[in-house]
Amino acid sequence: MESTCITIRHGENKQFYANTDCRLIVFLNFLKDKLELPRKELIDLCDESGNLMLLFLCKNQMENTKHLVPGRCTFIVCRIAICSISLSDEVLDTQYSAPVSTWTTD
């Protein structure tokens, strides 16, 4: 049986566990509520190597999150800002902001 639990790090050395065995929209709203972010905030998960999971690009928000995010891993929630820049043709520039909160070790 695969594990559907992940660790979310945030704040000053804080963390909590999240179950990914649910629809993506439910999972993202849970994270926003837990971190006291507005529901309209665009967020994603970033692993400890700095790789984004690109959940915000998923067209089917009803998909089960456990198929998109590996279990037993640790992530940081990041805010996503999408800015449109027009050059000669249409160009979409996606900027990834800093994590919602930082994790420090002493």
C-alpha positions in Angstrom: 0.0 0.0 0.0 1.4 3.4 -1.0 1.8 6.2 1.5 -0.4 9.3 0.9 1.1 11.4 3.7 3.5 14.3 3.1 5.2 16.8 5.4 4.7 20.5 4.9 7.3 22.7 6.4 6.5 26.3 7.3 7.2 29.2 9.6 9.9 29.0 12.2 10.8 25.3 12.2 7.1 24.3 12.1 5.6 21.5 10.1 2.4 19.5 9.7 1.4 16.4 7.8 -1.1 16.4 5.0 -2.9 13.5 3.4 -2.8 13.6 -0.4 -5.6 11.0 -0.9 -8.2 13.6 -1.9 -9.1 15.8 -4.9 -6.5 18.4 -5.8 -8.9 21.3 -5.2 -9.7 20.0 -1.6 -5.9 19.5 -0.9 -5.0 23.0 -2.1 -7.8 24.7 -0.1 -6.7 22.7 3.0 -3.2 24.1 2.6 -4.4 27.6 2.1 -6.7 27.4 5.2 -3.9 25.8 7.3 -1.4 28.6 6.3 -4.1 31.3 6.5 -3.8 32.2 2.8 -6.7 33.6 0.8 -8.5 30.9 -1.2 -7.8 32.8 -4.5 -4.0 32.7 -3.8 -2.2 30.6 -6.5 0.1 28.2 -4.7 2.3 25.2 -5.5 4.5 22.7 -3.6 8.3 22.9 -3.8 10.4 19.9 -2.7 13.6 20.2 -0.7 15.7 20.4 -3.9 13.7 23.4 -5.1 11.6 21.6 -7.7 8.0 22.7 -8.2 5.3 20.1 -8.4 3.4 22.4 -10.9 0.1 21.6 -9.3 -1.2 25.1 -10.4 -0.9 23.9 -14.0 -3.2 20.9 -13.5 -6.3 21.4 -15.6 -8.3 18.8 -13.7 -8.8 20.1 -10.2 -10.8 16.9 -9.4 -7.8 14.6 -9.9 -6.6 12.8 -6.9 -3.6 14.5 -5.4 -1.8 11.2 -4.6 -1.3 10.7 -8.3 0.5 14.1 -8.6 2.6 14.3 -5.4 4.9 11.6 -4.2 4.1 10.3 -0.7 6.5 10.4 2.3 8.2 13.5 1.0 8.7 17.0 2.5 7.5 20.2 0.7 7.3 23.9 1.2 4.3 25.9 -0.1 5.2 28.6 -2.6 3.1 31.5 -3.9 2.9 31.7 -7.7 2.7 35.0 -9.6 1.9 34.9 -13.3 2.8 38.0 -15.3 2.1 38.5 -19.0 4.8 40.2 -21.0 4.3 41.1 -24.6 7.3 41.1 -26.9 7.0 40.6 -30.7 4.6 37.7 -30.1 2.6 36.7 -26.9 5.0 35.5 -24.2 3.8 34.2 -20.9 6.4 34.7 -18.1 5.7 32.8 -14.9 7.6 34.0 -11.9 7.9 31.8 -8.8 8.0 33.8 -5.6 9.8 32.9 -2.4 8.2 30.2 -0.1 5.2 31.3 1.9 7.4 30.8 5.0 11.0 29.8 5.5 12.4 26.8 7.3 15.5 27.3 9.3 17.6 24.9 11.3 19.8 25.8 14.2 
